Amino acid sequence: MDRAEIESKLVDLLVDELGLERDSITPEARFEEDLDVDSLGVVELLMALEDNFDVKIPDEEAETISTVSQAVDVVAAKVNA
C-alpha cells in the first residue's frame, strides 16, 4: 500500500470517526493544536488505524505521533514492513 492510499484512508477515518472537516486536514496539521482532537480522540484514532490497517502501534511509538504526516509514516512503515 503506498503512502497516498494510506493518507487517503487516514483522512477518511478522521472525517468519519472524529467528525473533522476534510478541508482542515493537511499533512502538516497537528492533531491537538490544529485539528482540535483531544487525547481521547487521538486514542480513538490510533485504535481505528490499528483496526483498519491491521497493524499494532505500541504506546511509546504512538506518543511520537502529533501530525497527520507522522501518523501516515508510522502506518506506512508497519504496513510495508
HTML snippet that shows the backbone in 3Dmol.js (N, CA, C, O; Angstrom):
<script src="https://3Dmol.org/build/3Dmol-min.js"></script>
<div id="view" style="width:600px;height:400px;position:relative"></div>
<script>
const pdb = `
ATOM      1  N   MET A   1       0.859  -1.182   0.000  1.00  0.00           N
ATOM      2  CA  MET A   1       0.000   0.000   0.000  1.00  0.00           C
ATOM      3  C   MET A   1       0.897   1.235   0.000  1.00  0.00           C
ATOM      4  O   MET A   1       1.812   1.343   0.816  1.00  0.00           O
ATOM      5  N   ASP A   2       0.636   2.154  -0.907  1.00  0.00           N
ATOM      6  CA  ASP A   2       1.513   3.318  -0.966  1.00  0.00           C
ATOM      7  C   ASP A   2       1.037   4.428  -0.022  1.00  0.00           C
ATOM      8  O   ASP A   2      -0.064   4.391   0.528  1.00  0.00           O
ATOM      9  N   ARG A   3       1.912   5.401   0.133  1.00  0.00           N
ATOM     10  CA  ARG A   3       1.684   6.483   1.082  1.00  0.00           C
ATOM     11  C   ARG A   3       0.389   7.256   0.780  1.00  0.00           C
ATOM     12  O   ARG A   3      -0.339   7.631   1.699  1.00  0.00           O
ATOM     13  N   ALA A   4       0.113   7.488  -0.490  1.00  0.00           N
ATOM     14  CA  ALA A   4      -1.094   8.240  -0.864  1.00  0.00           C
ATOM     15  C   ALA A   4      -2.363   7.490  -0.445  1.00  0.00           C
ATOM     16  O   ALA A   4      -3.323   8.102   0.025  1.00  0.00           O
ATOM     17  N   GLU A   5      -2.364   6.165  -0.616  1.00  0.00           N
ATOM     18  CA  GLU A   5      -3.524   5.358  -0.206  1.00  0.00           C
ATOM     19  C   GLU A   5      -3.714   5.428   1.315  1.00  0.00           C
ATOM     20  O   GLU A   5      -4.833   5.564   1.809  1.00  0.00           O
ATOM     21  N   ILE A   6      -2.613   5.333   2.032  1.00  0.00           N
ATOM     22  CA  ILE A   6      -2.678   5.380   3.499  1.00  0.00           C
ATOM     23  C   ILE A   6      -3.186   6.740   3.952  1.00  0.00           C
ATOM     24  O   ILE A   6      -4.040   6.828   4.834  1.00  0.00           O
ATOM     25  N   GLU A   7      -2.661   7.794   3.351  1.00  0.00           N
ATOM     26  CA  GLU A   7      -3.101   9.143   3.730  1.00  0.00           C
ATOM     27  C   GLU A   7      -4.581   9.339   3.437  1.00  0.00           C
ATOM     28  O   GLU A   7      -5.299   9.934   4.241  1.00  0.00           O
ATOM     29  N   SER A   8      -5.042   8.847   2.298  1.00  0.00           N
ATOM     30  CA  SER A   8      -6.447   8.971   1.937  1.00  0.00           C
ATOM     31  C   SER A   8      -7.345   8.249   2.950  1.00  0.00           C
ATOM     32  O   SER A   8      -8.365   8.790   3.378  1.00  0.00           O
ATOM     33  N   LYS A   9      -6.959   7.024   3.329  1.00  0.00           N
ATOM     34  CA  LYS A   9      -7.744   6.271   4.312  1.00  0.00           C
ATOM     35  C   LYS A   9      -7.712   6.956   5.682  1.00  0.00           C
ATOM     36  O   LYS A   9      -8.709   6.957   6.403  1.00  0.00           O
ATOM     37  N   LEU A  10      -6.570   7.531   6.029  1.00  0.00           N
ATOM     38  CA  LEU A  10      -6.451   8.239   7.311  1.00  0.00           C
ATOM     39  C   LEU A  10      -7.372   9.450   7.334  1.00  0.00           C
ATOM     40  O   LEU A  10      -8.048   9.700   8.332  1.00  0.00           O
ATOM     41  N   VAL A  11      -7.402  10.195   6.247  1.00  0.00           N
ATOM     42  CA  VAL A  11      -8.294  11.363   6.167  1.00  0.00           C
ATOM     43  C   VAL A  11      -9.744  10.913   6.298  1.00  0.00           C
ATOM     44  O   VAL A  11     -10.529  11.539   7.012  1.00  0.00           O
ATOM     45  N   ASP A  12     -10.103   9.826   5.610  1.00  0.00           N
ATOM     46  CA  ASP A  12     -11.464   9.295   5.723  1.00  0.00           C
ATOM     47  C   ASP A  12     -11.797   8.936   7.174  1.00  0.00           C
ATOM     48  O   ASP A  12     -12.897   9.214   7.650  1.00  0.00           O
ATOM     49  N   LEU A  13     -10.835   8.313   7.877  1.00  0.00           N
ATOM     50  CA  LEU A  13     -11.052   7.959   9.284  1.00  0.00           C
ATOM     51  C   LEU A  13     -11.257   9.201  10.147  1.00  0.00           C
ATOM     52  O   LEU A  13     -12.130   9.226  11.015  1.00  0.00           O
ATOM     53  N   LEU A  14     -10.455  10.219   9.906  1.00  0.00           N
ATOM     54  CA  LEU A  14     -10.584  11.451  10.690  1.00  0.00           C
ATOM     55  C   LEU A  14     -11.948  12.106  10.477  1.00  0.00           C
ATOM     56  O   LEU A  14     -12.540  12.644  11.412  1.00  0.00           O
ATOM     57  N   VAL A  15     -12.431  12.056   9.255  1.00  0.00           N
ATOM     58  CA  VAL A  15     -13.747  12.628   8.942  1.00  0.00           C
ATOM     59  C   VAL A  15     -14.856  11.768   9.549  1.00  0.00           C
ATOM     60  O   VAL A  15     -15.762  12.287  10.202  1.00  0.00           O
ATOM     61  N   ASP A  16     -14.783  10.445   9.329  1.00  0.00           N
ATOM     62  CA  ASP A  16     -15.852   9.547   9.761  1.00  0.00           C
ATOM     63  C   ASP A  16     -15.867   9.314  11.271  1.00  0.00           C
ATOM     64  O   ASP A  16     -16.924   9.351  11.900  1.00  0.00           O
ATOM     65  N   GLU A  17     -14.673   9.071  11.854  1.00  0.00           N
ATOM     66  CA  GLU A  17     -14.603   8.711  13.272  1.00  0.00           C
ATOM     67  C   GLU A  17     -14.647   9.923  14.200  1.00  0.00           C
ATOM     68  O   GLU A  17     -15.259   9.871  15.267  1.00  0.00           O
ATOM     69  N   LEU A  18     -13.998  11.012  13.791  1.00  0.00           N
ATOM     70  CA  LEU A  18     -13.871  12.166  14.692  1.00  0.00           C
ATOM     71  C   LEU A  18     -14.674  13.380  14.232  1.00  0.00           C
ATOM     72  O   LEU A  18     -14.704  14.402  14.919  1.00  0.00           O
ATOM     73  N   GLY A  19     -15.321  13.274  13.080  1.00  0.00           N
ATOM     74  CA  GLY A  19     -16.175  14.358  12.607  1.00  0.00           C
ATOM     75  C   GLY A  19     -15.428  15.611  12.180  1.00  0.00           C
ATOM     76  O   GLY A  19     -15.974  16.713  12.245  1.00  0.00           O
ATOM     77  N   LEU A  20     -14.182  15.453  11.744  1.00  0.00           N
ATOM     78  CA  LEU A  20     -13.402  16.618  11.322  1.00  0.00           C
ATOM     79  C   LEU A  20     -13.788  17.040   9.914  1.00  0.00           C
ATOM     80  O   LEU A  20     -14.314  16.249   9.131  1.00  0.00           O
ATOM     81  N   GLU A  21     -13.514  18.305   9.608  1.00  0.00           N
ATOM     82  CA  GLU A  21     -13.762  18.830   8.266  1.00  0.00           C
ATOM     83  C   GLU A  21     -12.625  18.392   7.353  1.00  0.00           C
ATOM     84  O   GLU A  21     -11.455  18.618   7.662  1.00  0.00           O
ATOM     85  N   ARG A  22     -12.962  17.770   6.237  1.00  0.00           N
ATOM     86  CA  ARG A  22     -11.952  17.264   5.302  1.00  0.00           C
ATOM     87  C   ARG A  22     -10.976  18.371   4.873  1.00  0.00           C
ATOM     88  O   ARG A  22      -9.779  18.119   4.737  1.00  0.00           O
ATOM     89  N   ASP A  23     -11.479  19.580   4.663  1.00  0.00           N
ATOM     90  CA  ASP A  23     -10.638  20.684   4.191  1.00  0.00           C
ATOM     91  C   ASP A  23      -9.577  21.105   5.212  1.00  0.00           C
ATOM     92  O   ASP A  23      -8.557  21.685   4.840  1.00  0.00           O
ATOM     93  N   SER A  24      -9.809  20.819   6.487  1.00  0.00           N
ATOM     94  CA  SER A  24      -8.860  21.246   7.520  1.00  0.00           C
ATOM     95  C   SER A  24      -7.727  20.243   7.730  1.00  0.00           C
ATOM     96  O   SER A  24      -6.775  20.526   8.457  1.00  0.00           O
ATOM     97  N   ILE A  25      -7.826  19.074   7.097  1.00  0.00           N
ATOM     98  CA  ILE A  25      -6.846  18.008   7.312  1.00  0.00           C
ATOM     99  C   ILE A  25      -5.747  18.096   6.256  1.00  0.00           C
ATOM    100  O   ILE A  25      -5.966  17.798   5.082  1.00  0.00           O
ATOM    101  N   THR A  26      -4.567  18.510   6.698  1.00  0.00           N
ATOM    102  CA  THR A  26      -3.396  18.582   5.832  1.00  0.00           C
ATOM    103  C   THR A  26      -2.296  17.714   6.440  1.00  0.00           C
ATOM    104  O   THR A  26      -2.364  17.384   7.624  1.00  0.00           O
ATOM    105  N   PRO A  27      -1.289  17.339   5.657  1.00  0.00           N
ATOM    106  CA  PRO A  27      -0.206  16.529   6.228  1.00  0.00           C
ATOM    107  C   PRO A  27       0.478  17.187   7.424  1.00  0.00           C
ATOM    108  O   PRO A  27       0.919  16.498   8.344  1.00  0.00           O
ATOM    109  N   GLU A  28       0.568  18.517   7.415  1.00  0.00           N
ATOM    110  CA  GLU A  28       1.246  19.237   8.480  1.00  0.00           C
ATOM    111  C   GLU A  28       0.357  19.491   9.699  1.00  0.00           C
ATOM    112  O   GLU A  28       0.845  19.917  10.746  1.00  0.00           O
ATOM    113  N   ALA A  29      -0.934  19.233   9.566  1.00  0.00           N
ATOM    114  CA  ALA A  29      -1.879  19.533  10.648  1.00  0.00           C
ATOM    115  C   ALA A  29      -1.546  18.710  11.889  1.00  0.00           C
ATOM    116  O   ALA A  29      -1.365  17.495  11.822  1.00  0.00           O
ATOM    117  N   ARG A  30      -1.469  19.410  13.029  1.00  0.00           N
ATOM    118  CA  ARG A  30      -1.234  18.746  14.317  1.00  0.00           C
ATOM    119  C   ARG A  30      -2.587  18.375  14.904  1.00  0.00           C
ATOM    120  O   ARG A  30      -3.521  19.177  14.894  1.00  0.00           O
ATOM    121  N   PHE A  31      -2.684  17.154  15.415  1.00  0.00           N
ATOM    122  CA  PHE A  31      -3.981  16.669  15.895  1.00  0.00           C
ATOM    123  C   PHE A  31      -4.572  17.562  16.971  1.00  0.00           C
ATOM    124  O   PHE A  31      -5.710  18.011  16.841  1.00  0.00           O
ATOM    125  N   GLU A  32      -3.826  17.824  18.021  1.00  0.00           N
ATOM    126  CA  GLU A  32      -4.372  18.573  19.150  1.00  0.00           C
ATOM    127  C   GLU A  32      -4.452  20.067  18.862  1.00  0.00           C
ATOM    128  O   GLU A  32      -5.488  20.685  19.111  1.00  0.00           O
ATOM    129  N   GLU A  33      -3.380  20.658  18.343  1.00  0.00           N
ATOM    130  CA  GLU A  33      -3.351  22.106  18.165  1.00  0.00           C
ATOM    131  C   GLU A  33      -4.170  22.596  16.974  1.00  0.00           C
ATOM    132  O   GLU A  33      -4.915  23.568  17.093  1.00  0.00           O
ATOM    133  N   ASP A  34      -4.038  21.927  15.820  1.00  0.00           N
ATOM    134  CA  ASP A  34      -4.690  22.420  14.607  1.00  0.00           C
ATOM    135  C   ASP A  34      -6.072  21.822  14.365  1.00  0.00           C
ATOM    136  O   ASP A  34      -6.979  22.505  13.888  1.00  0.00           O
ATOM    137  N   LEU A  35      -6.226  20.542  14.696  1.00  0.00           N
ATOM    138  CA  LEU A  35      -7.489  19.857  14.404  1.00  0.00           C
ATOM    139  C   LEU A  35      -8.400  19.749  15.626  1.00  0.00           C
ATOM    140  O   LEU A  35      -9.521  19.248  15.532  1.00  0.00           O
ATOM    141  N   ASP A  36      -7.911  20.222  16.769  1.00  0.00           N
ATOM    142  CA  ASP A  36      -8.715  20.239  17.992  1.00  0.00           C
ATOM    143  C   ASP A  36      -9.153  18.840  18.428  1.00  0.00           C
ATOM    144  O   ASP A  36     -10.273  18.655  18.905  1.00  0.00           O
ATOM    145  N   VAL A  37      -8.266  17.860  18.261  1.00  0.00           N
ATOM    146  CA  VAL A  37      -8.540  16.496  18.689  1.00  0.00           C
ATOM    147  C   VAL A  37      -7.947  16.333  20.087  1.00  0.00           C
ATOM    148  O   VAL A  37      -6.745  16.514  20.279  1.00  0.00           O
ATOM    149  N   ASP A  38      -8.788  15.991  21.057  1.00  0.00           N
ATOM    150  CA  ASP A  38      -8.277  15.811  22.419  1.00  0.00           C
ATOM    151  C   ASP A  38      -7.575  14.464  22.551  1.00  0.00           C
ATOM    152  O   ASP A  38      -7.564  13.670  21.611  1.00  0.00           O
ATOM    153  N   SER A  39      -6.994  14.211  23.709  1.00  0.00           N
ATOM    154  CA  SER A  39      -6.206  12.991  23.894  1.00  0.00           C
ATOM    155  C   SER A  39      -7.065  11.739  23.702  1.00  0.00           C
ATOM    156  O   SER A  39      -6.573  10.734  23.190  1.00  0.00           O
ATOM    157  N   LEU A  40      -8.317  11.781  24.097  1.00  0.00           N
ATOM    158  CA  LEU A  40      -9.209  10.648  23.877  1.00  0.00           C
ATOM    159  C   LEU A  40      -9.430  10.427  22.377  1.00  0.00           C
ATOM    160  O   LEU A  40      -9.456   9.290  21.907  1.00  0.00           O
ATOM    161  N   GLY A  41      -9.585  11.509  21.644  1.00  0.00           N
ATOM    162  CA  GLY A  41      -9.757  11.410  20.197  1.00  0.00           C
ATOM    163  C   GLY A  41      -8.539  10.802  19.522  1.00  0.00           C
ATOM    164  O   GLY A  41      -8.663  10.035  18.567  1.00  0.00           O
ATOM    165  N   VAL A  42      -7.355  11.152  20.028  1.00  0.00           N
ATOM    166  CA  VAL A  42      -6.122  10.587  19.476  1.00  0.00           C
ATOM    167  C   VAL A  42      -6.081   9.080  19.740  1.00  0.00           C
ATOM    168  O   VAL A  42      -5.693   8.305  18.866  1.00  0.00           O
ATOM    169  N   VAL A  43      -6.478   8.670  20.938  1.00  0.00           N
ATOM    170  CA  VAL A  43      -6.525   7.242  21.267  1.00  0.00           C
ATOM    171  C   VAL A  43      -7.521   6.524  20.351  1.00  0.00           C
ATOM    172  O   VAL A  43      -7.228   5.444  19.839  1.00  0.00           O
ATOM    173  N   GLU A  44      -8.694   7.123  20.145  1.00  0.00           N
ATOM    174  CA  GLU A  44      -9.692   6.533  19.243  1.00  0.00           C
ATOM    175  C   GLU A  44      -9.142   6.399  17.832  1.00  0.00           C
ATOM    176  O   GLU A  44      -9.369   5.394  17.159  1.00  0.00           O
ATOM    177  N   LEU A  45      -8.416   7.421  17.391  1.00  0.00           N
ATOM    178  CA  LEU A  45      -7.827   7.390  16.061  1.00  0.00           C
ATOM    179  C   LEU A  45      -6.806   6.262  15.960  1.00  0.00           C
ATOM    180  O   LEU A  45      -6.798   5.522  14.977  1.00  0.00           O
ATOM    181  N   LEU A  46      -5.957   6.127  16.950  1.00  0.00           N
ATOM    182  CA  LEU A  46      -4.946   5.072  16.930  1.00  0.00           C
ATOM    183  C   LEU A  46      -5.594   3.693  16.882  1.00  0.00           C
ATOM    184  O   LEU A  46      -5.130   2.814  16.157  1.00  0.00           O
ATOM    185  N   MET A  47      -6.654   3.500  17.644  1.00  0.00           N
ATOM    186  CA  MET A  47      -7.366   2.214  17.618  1.00  0.00           C
ATOM    187  C   MET A  47      -7.969   1.978  16.240  1.00  0.00           C
ATOM    188  O   MET A  47      -7.924   0.860  15.728  1.00  0.00           O
ATOM    189  N   ALA A  48      -8.528   3.014  15.640  1.00  0.00           N
ATOM    190  CA  ALA A  48      -9.109   2.888  14.302  1.00  0.00           C
ATOM    191  C   ALA A  48      -8.029   2.572  13.265  1.00  0.00           C
ATOM    192  O   ALA A  48      -8.259   1.783  12.349  1.00  0.00           O
ATOM    193  N   LEU A  49      -6.853   3.187  13.410  1.00  0.00           N
ATOM    194  CA  LEU A  49      -5.749   2.902  12.498  1.00  0.00           C
ATOM    195  C   LEU A  49      -5.329   1.442  12.615  1.00  0.00           C
ATOM    196  O   LEU A  49      -5.125   0.759  11.612  1.00  0.00           O
ATOM    197  N   GLU A  50      -5.205   0.974  13.852  1.00  0.00           N
ATOM    198  CA  GLU A  50      -4.815  -0.420  14.071  1.00  0.00           C
ATOM    199  C   GLU A  50      -5.825  -1.376  13.444  1.00  0.00           C
ATOM    200  O   GLU A  50      -5.443  -2.359  12.809  1.00  0.00           O
ATOM    201  N   ASP A  51      -7.111  -1.088  13.623  1.00  0.00           N
ATOM    202  CA  ASP A  51      -8.164  -1.949  13.073  1.00  0.00           C
ATOM    203  C   ASP A  51      -8.193  -1.910  11.538  1.00  0.00           C
ATOM    204  O   ASP A  51      -8.261  -2.948  10.881  1.00  0.00           O
ATOM    205  N   ASN A  52      -8.141  -0.701  10.988  1.00  0.00           N
ATOM    206  CA  ASN A  52      -8.292  -0.545   9.542  1.00  0.00           C
ATOM    207  C   ASN A  52      -7.077  -0.995   8.743  1.00  0.00           C
ATOM    208  O   ASN A  52      -7.211  -1.444   7.604  1.00  0.00           O
ATOM    209  N   PHE A  53      -5.900  -0.877   9.332  1.00  0.00           N
ATOM    210  CA  PHE A  53      -4.688  -1.253   8.609  1.00  0.00           C
ATOM    211  C   PHE A  53      -4.098  -2.560   9.110  1.00  0.00           C
ATOM    212  O   PHE A  53      -3.067  -3.009   8.611  1.00  0.00           O
ATOM    213  N   ASP A  54      -4.748  -3.174  10.098  1.00  0.00           N
ATOM    214  CA  ASP A  54      -4.297  -4.435  10.671  1.00  0.00           C
ATOM    215  C   ASP A  54      -2.837  -4.357  11.128  1.00  0.00           C
ATOM    216  O   ASP A  54      -2.013  -5.206  10.786  1.00  0.00           O
ATOM    217  N   VAL A  55      -2.543  -3.311  11.914  1.00  0.00           N
ATOM    218  CA  VAL A  55      -1.202  -3.108  12.472  1.00  0.00           C
ATOM    219  C   VAL A  55      -1.324  -2.902  13.972  1.00  0.00           C
ATOM    220  O   VAL A  55      -2.419  -2.677  14.488  1.00  0.00           O
ATOM    221  N   LYS A  56      -0.209  -2.980  14.665  1.00  0.00           N
ATOM    222  CA  LYS A  56      -0.152  -2.693  16.103  1.00  0.00           C
ATOM    223  C   LYS A  56       0.807  -1.533  16.290  1.00  0.00           C
ATOM    224  O   LYS A  56       1.953  -1.588  15.844  1.00  0.00           O
ATOM    225  N   ILE A  57       0.339  -0.482  16.951  1.00  0.00           N
ATOM    226  CA  ILE A  57       1.172   0.689  17.220  1.00  0.00           C
ATOM    227  C   ILE A  57       1.435   0.734  18.725  1.00  0.00           C
ATOM    228  O   ILE A  57       0.536   1.061  19.500  1.00  0.00           O
ATOM    229  N   PRO A  58       2.665   0.408  19.144  1.00  0.00           N
ATOM    230  CA  PRO A  58       2.982   0.420  20.577  1.00  0.00           C
ATOM    231  C   PRO A  58       2.819   1.820  21.180  1.00  0.00           C
ATOM    232  O   PRO A  58       2.983   2.824  20.487  1.00  0.00           O
ATOM    233  N   ASP A  59       2.496   1.876  22.469  1.00  0.00           N
ATOM    234  CA  ASP A  59       2.261   3.161  23.144  1.00  0.00           C
ATOM    235  C   ASP A  59       3.424   4.126  22.978  1.00  0.00           C
ATOM    236  O   ASP A  59       3.220   5.310  22.711  1.00  0.00           O
ATOM    237  N   GLU A  60       4.661   3.615  23.137  1.00  0.00           N
ATOM    238  CA  GLU A  60       5.807   4.525  23.042  1.00  0.00           C
ATOM    239  C   GLU A  60       5.944   5.123  21.647  1.00  0.00           C
ATOM    240  O   GLU A  60       6.426   6.246  21.497  1.00  0.00           O
ATOM    241  N   GLU A  61       5.527   4.386  20.633  1.00  0.00           N
ATOM    242  CA  GLU A  61       5.545   4.919  19.272  1.00  0.00           C
ATOM    243  C   GLU A  61       4.370   5.860  19.054  1.00  0.00           C
ATOM    244  O   GLU A  61       4.505   6.882  18.381  1.00  0.00           O
ATOM    245  N   ALA A  62       3.233   5.523  19.613  1.00  0.00           N
ATOM    246  CA  ALA A  62       2.042   6.358  19.480  1.00  0.00           C
ATOM    247  C   ALA A  62       2.270   7.748  20.068  1.00  0.00           C
ATOM    248  O   ALA A  62       1.746   8.739  19.560  1.00  0.00           O
ATOM    249  N   GLU A  63       3.054   7.813  21.139  1.00  0.00           N
ATOM    250  CA  GLU A  63       3.316   9.098  21.795  1.00  0.00           C
ATOM    251  C   GLU A  63       4.107  10.052  20.909  1.00  0.00           C
ATOM    252  O   GLU A  63       4.109  11.257  21.160  1.00  0.00           O
ATOM    253  N   THR A  64       4.774   9.546  19.885  1.00  0.00           N
ATOM    254  CA  THR A  64       5.564  10.402  18.997  1.00  0.00           C
ATOM    255  C   THR A  64       4.733  10.966  17.853  1.00  0.00           C
ATOM    256  O   THR A  64       5.219  11.802  17.092  1.00  0.00           O
ATOM    257  N   ILE A  65       3.491  10.521  17.720  1.00  0.00           N
ATOM    258  CA  ILE A  65       2.644  10.956  16.612  1.00  0.00           C
ATOM    259  C   ILE A  65       1.879  12.216  17.019  1.00  0.00           C
ATOM    260  O   ILE A  65       1.044  12.188  17.923  1.00  0.00           O
ATOM    261  N   SER A  66       2.182  13.317  16.334  1.00  0.00           N
ATOM    262  CA  SER A  66       1.449  14.547  16.634  1.00  0.00           C
ATOM    263  C   SER A  66       0.854  15.191  15.386  1.00  0.00           C
ATOM    264  O   SER A  66       0.015  16.085  15.496  1.00  0.00           O
ATOM    265  N   THR A  67       1.280  14.747  14.195  1.00  0.00           N
ATOM    266  CA  THR A  67       0.737  15.312  12.956  1.00  0.00           C
ATOM    267  C   THR A  67       0.162  14.205  12.068  1.00  0.00           C
ATOM    268  O   THR A  67       0.435  13.021  12.263  1.00  0.00           O
ATOM    269  N   VAL A  68      -0.625  14.619  11.107  1.00  0.00           N
ATOM    270  CA  VAL A  68      -1.199  13.682  10.145  1.00  0.00           C
ATOM    271  C   VAL A  68      -0.075  12.958   9.397  1.00  0.00           C
ATOM    272  O   VAL A  68      -0.142  11.745   9.201  1.00  0.00           O
ATOM    273  N   SER A  69       0.938  13.685   8.986  1.00  0.00           N
ATOM    274  CA  SER A  69       2.053  13.101   8.254  1.00  0.00           C
ATOM    275  C   SER A  69       2.788  12.047   9.088  1.00  0.00           C
ATOM    276  O   SER A  69       3.168  10.998   8.569  1.00  0.00           O
ATOM    277  N   GLN A  70       2.984  12.324  10.370  1.00  0.00           N
ATOM    278  CA  GLN A  70       3.645  11.349  11.243  1.00  0.00           C
ATOM    279  C   GLN A  70       2.810  10.079  11.373  1.00  0.00           C
ATOM    280  O   GLN A  70       3.357   8.977  11.406  1.00  0.00           O
ATOM    281  N   ALA A  71       1.504  10.226  11.446  1.00  0.00           N
ATOM    282  CA  ALA A  71       0.625   9.050  11.530  1.00  0.00           C
ATOM    283  C   ALA A  71       0.738   8.223  10.254  1.00  0.00           C
ATOM    284  O   ALA A  71       0.794   6.994  10.309  1.00  0.00           O
ATOM    285  N   VAL A  72       0.771   8.886   9.122  1.00  0.00           N
ATOM    286  CA  VAL A  72       0.922   8.180   7.843  1.00  0.00           C
ATOM    287  C   VAL A  72       2.261   7.450   7.813  1.00  0.00           C
ATOM    288  O   VAL A  72       2.330   6.300   7.379  1.00  0.00           O
ATOM    289  N   ASP A  73       3.333   8.116   8.275  1.00  0.00           N
ATOM    290  CA  ASP A  73       4.662   7.498   8.286  1.00  0.00           C
ATOM    291  C   ASP A  73       4.674   6.222   9.116  1.00  0.00           C
ATOM    292  O   ASP A  73       5.211   5.202   8.683  1.00  0.00           O
ATOM    293  N   VAL A  74       4.086   6.273  10.305  1.00  0.00           N
ATOM    294  CA  VAL A  74       4.075   5.114  11.200  1.00  0.00           C
ATOM    295  C   VAL A  74       3.294   3.965  10.573  1.00  0.00           C
ATOM    296  O   VAL A  74       3.755   2.824  10.570  1.00  0.00           O
ATOM    297  N   VAL A  75       2.123   4.266  10.047  1.00  0.00           N
ATOM    298  CA  VAL A  75       1.309   3.210   9.437  1.00  0.00           C
ATOM    299  C   VAL A  75       2.018   2.642   8.199  1.00  0.00           C
ATOM    300  O   VAL A  75       2.043   1.427   8.006  1.00  0.00           O
ATOM    301  N   ALA A  76       2.588   3.508   7.368  1.00  0.00           N
ATOM    302  CA  ALA A  76       3.277   3.056   6.152  1.00  0.00           C
ATOM    303  C   ALA A  76       4.434   2.125   6.501  1.00  0.00           C
ATOM    304  O   ALA A  76       4.638   1.110   5.836  1.00  0.00           O
ATOM    305  N   ALA A  77       5.189   2.469   7.541  1.00  0.00           N
ATOM    306  CA  ALA A  77       6.321   1.634   7.945  1.00  0.00           C
ATOM    307  C   ALA A  77       5.844   0.251   8.393  1.00  0.00           C
ATOM    308  O   ALA A  77       6.506  -0.752   8.130  1.00  0.00           O
ATOM    309  N   LYS A  78       4.702   0.202   9.064  1.00  0.00           N
ATOM    310  CA  LYS A  78       4.187  -1.083   9.574  1.00  0.00           C
ATOM    311  C   LYS A  78       3.541  -1.901   8.462  1.00  0.00           C
ATOM    312  O   LYS A  78       3.746  -3.113   8.384  1.00  0.00           O
ATOM    313  N   VAL A  79       2.772  -1.256   7.611  1.00  0.00           N
ATOM    314  CA  VAL A  79       2.079  -1.950   6.530  1.00  0.00           C
ATOM    315  C   VAL A  79       3.076  -2.521   5.520  1.00  0.00           C
ATOM    316  O   VAL A  79       2.883  -3.615   4.989  1.00  0.00           O
ATOM    317  N   ASN A  80       4.133  -1.769   5.270  1.00  0.00           N
ATOM    318  CA  ASN A  80       5.090  -2.151   4.240  1.00  0.00           C
ATOM    319  C   ASN A  80       6.314  -2.876   4.796  1.00  0.00           C
ATOM    320  O   ASN A  80       7.293  -3.087   4.079  1.00  0.00           O
ATOM    321  N   ALA A  81       6.258  -3.257   6.074  1.00  0.00           N
ATOM    322  CA  ALA A  81       7.410  -3.921   6.691  1.00  0.00           C
ATOM    323  C   ALA A  81       7.548  -5.355   6.216  1.00  0.00           C
ATOM    324  O   ALA A  81       8.466  -6.059   6.637  1.00  0.00           O
TER     325      ALA A  81
END
`;
const viewer = $3Dmol.createViewer("view");
viewer.addModel(pdb, "pdb");
viewer.setStyle({}, {cartoon: {color: "spectrum"}});
viewer.zoomTo();
viewer.render();
</script>
